[in-house]
Amino acid sequence: MNANTVASTIIAGNYTNDELNSIQEAIKYAKSRLGKNRIRSLMLGDSVYFTSTKTGRTVNGTVNKIAQKYVTVRTIEGLWKVPANMLNLIEE
């Protein structure tokens, strides 16, 4: 089952508020787990990219600092504090 099928099923379904809250919590947990796994895979100096929510464009940079949920990425434009689950490694 892909993400579009899941989204369509949720939209078309007749779920109660409790069921929708349960779905929301499951999604939050999955995103948190993705972020933690990404943080474990990153090292200082890694080349990464992400899509900026402010400008909508792809930004490249290097990992400058790794915290619990956010990673500081040094780019041409300066430092960005990015959620770990938004980062993608650039394969060299």
C-alpha positions, 0 to 999 in steps of 0.5 A: 500500500502506498502513501496515496492509497492510505491518504485516499482511504483516510479521506474517504473513510468514516472515522471517529475523532478517536480513530483519527487521533490514533492515526495522527499519533502513529504518523508522529511516531513514525516521523520521530523514528525516521528522524532518530534513524537519520541522526544516527546515520549522520556525521559532522561534515557530511554533504546533505540536501533538503527542500526549504519550506520557506522558498520551496527549492533544494538547498545543499550544505554540510552538517555543522552540528547534530542535536537531538531533533535538529541538524545545523547545516552550513550552506552558501546562505548561512546556517540552517536548523533543519529537522533531521527527517528532512535531510538527505545524504548526497552520495559522493 
